[in-house]
Amino acid sequence: MLRVLNANKSFGGIKAVNRFSMDLKDSLITGLVGPNGSGKTTLFHLITGFYEPDSGEVYFDDQPIHGLPAHKISQKGLVRNFQHSRVLPFLTVRDNLLASCPHQLGEKILPVFFLPSKIRAQEAKNSQKADEVLNMLKLDHLADQPAGRLSYGQQKLLELGRVLMADPRLILLDEPTAGVNPSLTRQIVELIRELTQKGVRFFMVEHNMPLVAELCPRLLVMDAGELIFDGSPKEAMKDPKVVEAYLGKDPGAARGR
Ligand SMILES: Nc1ncnc2c1ncn2[C@@H]1O[C@H](COP(=O)(O)OP(=O)(O)OP(=O)(O)O)[C@@H](O)[C@H]1O
């Protein structure tokens, strides 16, 4: 589904992503972990068109997407959230969802005059979709509240809802449960599982290892911009390269500190 071939991205002398290749194939939920600064967010930026790779290729459903702008990539069904929530605090929860709908005819001048019935039909469809997403998020009762009044965890949930409005097939999630309380974390986990049943695939950065072990049958580990491990979370815990990336060359000494 998503393939990255020998991708590179440097900032000055820092190789943030270094000769990185991976193939998600049809994995339902793939985790991505690595120490701070190992290049996870930069890789997400490269895949979703927020950065152009210095070199290398990215394919989604066998179509090249490297070099495409972010909105073109999301139109193909590859959509992401952000590490820090980007909900629009003064808009209501429902309007946050509606504002995320792609290709809104009503935003253009000519269709407003010449295609009013088409615009009405599209608005009705978007509104129905927003209702479905509100229901999935269990945020129906807060639909008319300004998003800024939601708790941090609810805002992260709404952020995921905004992603869902684009009818994604693959979602890149950057720390979806960071800073979220345990019961909302459970809700996000259940939502991710429910969405996989509907055919949505996930590639997610998550620092909470027990959660990664629970959710992700497959785990990729990055260190210094490179892919150093691809396998199950259980195997990762025992892999010498992974242990070294997290604890340094002398894990015994590091544990003792
Ligand atoms: N826009 C930028 N300009 C300069 N350096 C950058 C930029 N973005 C990232 N870097 C550097 O690239 C490296 C990889 O950063 P990145 O944010 O991708 O890592 P990360 O694994 O997502 O880290 P974290 O887990 O802390 O979010 C780091 O050394 C970082 O300082």
Ligand as a Chemical Component Dictionary entry (heavy atoms), coordinates in Angstrom:
data_LIG
# 
_chem_comp.id                   LIG 
_chem_comp.type                 NON-POLYMER 
_chem_comp.pdbx_formal_charge   0 
_chem_comp.three_letter_code    LIG 
# 
loop_
_chem_comp_atom.comp_id 
_chem_comp_atom.atom_id 
_chem_comp_atom.alt_atom_id 
_chem_comp_atom.type_symbol 
_chem_comp_atom.charge 
_chem_comp_atom.model_Cartn_x 
_chem_comp_atom.model_Cartn_y 
_chem_comp_atom.model_Cartn_z 
_chem_comp_atom.pdbx_ordinal 
LIG N1  N1  N 0 12.856 21.825 10.207 1  
LIG C1  C1  C 0 13.992 21.356 10.752 2  
LIG N2  N2  N 0 15.130 22.090 10.695 3  
LIG C2  C2  C 0 16.275 21.610 11.210 4  
LIG N3  N3  N 0 16.400 20.410 11.802 5  
LIG C3  C3  C 0 15.300 19.642 11.889 6  
LIG C4  C4  C 0 14.042 20.075 11.370 7  
LIG N4  N4  N 0 13.126 19.096 11.595 8  
LIG C5  C5  C 0 13.788 18.110 12.236 9  
LIG N5  N5  N 0 15.075 18.438 12.408 10 
LIG C6  C6  C 0 16.110 17.595 13.024 11 
LIG O1  O1  O 0 16.032 16.329 12.387 12 
LIG C7  C7  C 0 16.188 15.288 13.348 13 
LIG C8  C8  C 0 14.969 14.380 13.325 14 
LIG O2  O2  O 0 13.864 15.124 13.898 15 
LIG P1  P1  P 0 12.393 14.534 13.983 16 
LIG O3  O3  O 0 11.531 15.601 14.594 17 
LIG O4  O4  O 0 11.994 14.013 12.652 18 
LIG O5  O5  O 0 12.586 13.336 15.002 19 
LIG P2  P2  P 0 11.483 12.525 15.827 20 
LIG O6  O6  O 0 11.944 11.111 15.820 21 
LIG O7  O7  O 0 10.144 12.820 15.306 22 
LIG O8  O8  O 0 11.661 13.158 17.281 23 
LIG P3  P3  P 0 10.583 13.216 18.509 24 
LIG O9  O9  O 0 10.348 11.811 18.948 25 
LIG O10 O10 O 0 11.331 14.022 19.535 26 
LIG O11 O11 O 0 9.347  13.901 17.987 27 
LIG C9  C9  C 0 16.461 15.948 14.686 28 
LIG O12 O12 O 0 17.852 16.056 14.875 29 
LIG C10 C10 C 0 15.842 17.329 14.511 30 
LIG O13 O13 O 0 16.495 18.282 15.323 31 
# 
loop_
_chem_comp_bond.comp_id 
_chem_comp_bond.atom_id_1 
_chem_comp_bond.atom_id_2 
_chem_comp_bond.value_order 
_chem_comp_bond.pdbx_ordinal 
LIG N1  C1  SING 1  
LIG C1  N2  SING 2  
LIG C1  C4  DOUB 3  
LIG N2  C2  DOUB 4  
LIG C2  N3  SING 5  
LIG N3  C3  DOUB 6  
LIG C3  C4  SING 7  
LIG C3  N5  SING 8  
LIG C4  N4  SING 9  
LIG N4  C5  DOUB 10 
LIG C5  N5  SING 11 
LIG N5  C6  SING 12 
LIG C6  O1  SING 13 
LIG C6  C10 SING 14 
LIG O1  C7  SING 15 
LIG C7  C8  SING 16 
LIG C7  C9  SING 17 
LIG C8  O2  SING 18 
LIG O2  P1  SING 19 
LIG P1  O3  DOUB 20 
LIG P1  O4  SING 21 
LIG P1  O5  SING 22 
LIG O5  P2  SING 23 
LIG P2  O6  DOUB 24 
LIG P2  O7  SING 25 
LIG P2  O8  SING 26 
LIG O8  P3  SING 27 
LIG P3  O9  DOUB 28 
LIG P3  O10 SING 29 
LIG P3  O11 SING 30 
LIG C9  O12 SING 31 
LIG C9  C10 SING 32 
LIG C10 O13 SING 33 
# 
